[in-house]
Amino acid sequence: MKKTCVVTGGAGFIGSNLVHLLLADAHVEVIVIDSLTYAGNLDNLAPVADNPRFHFVHGDICDRAVVQSTLSRYRPHVVFNLAAESHVDRSIDGPRAFVNTNVLGTFEMLDASRELWMSLDPSDKDRFRFVHVSTDEVFGSLGDEGFFTETTKYAPNSPYAASKAGADHLTRAWFHTYGLPTITTNCSNNYGPYQFPEKLIPLVILNALEGKPLPVYGDGKNIRDWLFVGDHCEALSLVSEKGVPGESYNIGGHNERTTLQIVQAVCDHLDRLLPTSANADVASRNLGSYRELIKFVADRPGHDRRYAIDPQKICTELGWKPRSTFDTGIGSTVAWYLEHREWCQRITNGVYRRERLGLAGAGQ
Ligand SMILES: NC(=O)c1ccc[n+]([C@@H]2O[C@H](COP(=O)([O-])OP(=O)(O)OC[C@H]3O[C@@H](n4cnc5c(N)ncnc54)[C@H](O)[C@@H]3O)[C@@H](O)[C@H]2O)c1
């Protein structure tokens, strides 16, 4: 059966991976709404740009008129809300944009979706889902033991986490108050293709390739739970099909690693795939391993110590299971960045940003 999906933030890291996954099904049509901030790149959508089932709307989710006209034009069966300011460090320097997009933008998406939903005929109304994509950071920090479950109390510590928590609460309220079939997902740290290189794993890969220091915050012992982005996207698609409105689902793959372990794992895969002796940018430095570039730097203020997800609910109730192990996921991610050096250069240098502005004007 034909299915129409709106994906907000579809030009970002997880959004673009989700768009590629959804379009692999010939019955699915996808409309991306993205304002193309520094983190959004049309390059991430280049492989589907000519697909007749793909449409791009260059717009801000805080702009009700754009959101409303897009929803009423395409009348989606599912709205996946991923548009967000997503980088914790940036939220410390400039929290306003986080409140605007993550809280107010989610409000506009919910409320415009409610208007659309009210206008649908009964069978489409029944089928409609609003999937709000959130993070485990809303739960705050764990001690050495225990896991976040769907009933863990919210305790956000960074402006980013607080803004996502606010959006999660709005999403819940639009279900309880108006009956809009919303579902919230809270996922652990993602990694994989198309991730903007300000985030840990791509940053380490690109710095290592250029022989630059590999920054590790504090003592490197903060623990995060890592999930390959393709597994997250499969979970989102499944939630949109089988998830129960009003519920939330935690998504994670039981891959707890310290920051230092992550950086070391990336170095080890680089040593295997492009040894320092074969890398023209570092060969003259006689490094035995990329690990020698690791440098401990001052910690992030309010840095949560440990996150760990208990994904039992989505596994048992919806039958989700991650395909990647940590080792296969990191290995394929390092290989992807090595094979996409041009993509990396285009999104990290000024030339790319100028080019992007021109392309954005071509959006609908
Ligand atoms: N990256 C992770 O590890 C992770 C983990 C769990 C949940 N999440 C959540 O998943 C979602 C996507 O994360 P990501 O890592 O892909 O983020 P990202 O920063 O790579 O992408 C965000 C996208 O949203 C767009 N955007 C930002 N503000 C917008 C606005 N006002 N209107 C329209 N578009 C806007 C950007 O242009 C970009 O394309 C976010 O909601 C994030 O909170 C991320």
The ligand as an SDF file (V2000), in Angstrom:
LIG
                    3D

 44 48  0  0  0  0  0  0  0  0999 V2000
   22.9140   11.8710   16.5990 N   0  0  0  0  0  0  0  0  0  0  0  0
   22.5540   11.1120   17.6220 C   0  0  0  0  0  0  0  0  0  0  0  0
   23.3740   10.3690   18.1680 O   0  0  0  0  0  0  0  0  0  0  0  0
   21.1230   11.1300   18.1190 C   0  0  0  0  0  0  0  0  0  0  0  0
   20.7290   10.1920   19.0580 C   0  0  0  0  0  0  0  0  0  0  0  0
   19.3880   10.1780   19.4840 C   0  0  0  0  0  0  0  0  0  0  0  0
   18.4960   11.0740   18.9670 C   0  0  0  0  0  0  0  0  0  0  0  0
   18.9160   12.0070   18.0630 N   0  0  0  0  0  0  0  0  0  0  0  0
   17.9100   12.9260   17.5310 C   0  0  0  0  0  0  0  0  0  0  0  0
   17.7410   12.5940   16.1620 O   0  0  0  0  0  0  0  0  0  0  0  0
   17.4510   13.7610   15.4020 C   0  0  0  0  0  0  0  0  0  0  0  0
   18.4370   13.9050   14.2570 C   0  0  0  0  0  0  0  0  0  0  0  0
   19.7640   13.9730   14.8020 O   0  0  0  0  0  0  0  0  0  0  0  0
   21.0270   14.1520   13.8350 P   0  0  0  0  0  0  0  0  0  0  0  0
   22.2100   13.6900   14.5770 O   0  0  0  0  0  0  0  0  0  0  0  0
   20.7070   13.5860   12.5090 O   0  0  0  0  0  0  0  0  0  0  0  0
   21.0700   15.7410   13.7330 O   0  0  0  0  0  0  0  0  0  0  0  0
   21.7880   16.6700   12.6440 P   0  0  0  0  0  0  0  0  0  0  0  0
   22.2500   17.8550   13.4030 O   0  0  0  0  0  0  0  0  0  0  0  0
   22.7820   15.8850   11.8450 O   0  0  0  0  0  0  0  0  0  0  0  0
   20.6080   17.0700   11.6440 O   0  0  0  0  0  0  0  0  0  0  0  0
   19.5890   17.9390   12.0090 C   0  0  0  0  0  0  0  0  0  0  0  0
   18.8750   18.3650   10.7440 C   0  0  0  0  0  0  0  0  0  0  0  0
   17.7940   19.2310   11.1150 O   0  0  0  0  0  0  0  0  0  0  0  0
   17.8010   20.3770   10.2740 C   0  0  0  0  0  0  0  0  0  0  0  0
   17.2080   21.4940   11.0210 N   0  0  0  0  0  0  0  0  0  0  0  0
   17.7140   22.1060   12.1340 C   0  0  0  0  0  0  0  0  0  0  0  0
   16.8940   23.0870   12.5240 N   0  0  0  0  0  0  0  0  0  0  0  0
   15.8200   23.0720   11.6690 C   0  0  0  0  0  0  0  0  0  0  0  0
   14.6290   23.8320   11.5750 C   0  0  0  0  0  0  0  0  0  0  0  0
   14.3520   24.8130   12.4490 N   0  0  0  0  0  0  0  0  0  0  0  0
   13.7530   23.5470   10.5870 N   0  0  0  0  0  0  0  0  0  0  0  0
   14.0240   22.5540    9.6830 C   0  0  0  0  0  0  0  0  0  0  0  0
   15.1520   21.8140    9.7250 N   0  0  0  0  0  0  0  0  0  0  0  0
   16.0340   22.0680   10.7080 C   0  0  0  0  0  0  0  0  0  0  0  0
   19.2660   20.5970    9.9460 C   0  0  0  0  0  0  0  0  0  0  0  0
   19.4330   21.3820    8.7730 O   0  0  0  0  0  0  0  0  0  0  0  0
   19.7460   19.1590    9.7830 C   0  0  0  0  0  0  0  0  0  0  0  0
   19.5360   18.7160    8.4650 O   0  0  0  0  0  0  0  0  0  0  0  0
   17.4990   14.9390   16.3830 C   0  0  0  0  0  0  0  0  0  0  0  0
   16.1960   15.2350   16.7650 O   0  0  0  0  0  0  0  0  0  0  0  0
   18.2920   14.4010   17.5620 C   0  0  0  0  0  0  0  0  0  0  0  0
   17.9040   15.0130   18.7590 O   0  0  0  0  0  0  0  0  0  0  0  0
   20.1970   12.0480   17.6240 C   0  0  0  0  0  0  0  0  0  0  0  0
  1  2  1  0
  2  3  2  0
  2  4  1  0
  4  5  1  0
  4 44  2  0
  5  6  2  0
  6  7  1  0
  7  8  2  0
  8  9  1  0
  8 44  1  0
  9 10  1  0
  9 42  1  0
 10 11  1  0
 11 12  1  0
 11 40  1  0
 12 13  1  0
 13 14  1  0
 14 15  2  0
 14 16  1  0
 14 17  1  0
 17 18  1  0
 18 19  2  0
 18 20  1  0
 18 21  1  0
 21 22  1  0
 22 23  1  0
 23 24  1  0
 23 38  1  0
 24 25  1  0
 25 26  1  0
 25 36  1  0
 26 27  1  0
 26 35  1  0
 27 28  2  0
 28 29  1  0
 29 30  1  0
 29 35  2  0
 30 31  1  0
 30 32  2  0
 32 33  1  0
 33 34  2  0
 34 35  1  0
 36 37  1  0
 36 38  1  0
 38 39  1  0
 40 41  1  0
 40 42  1  0
 42 43  1  0
M  CHG  2   8   1  16  -1
M  END
$$$$
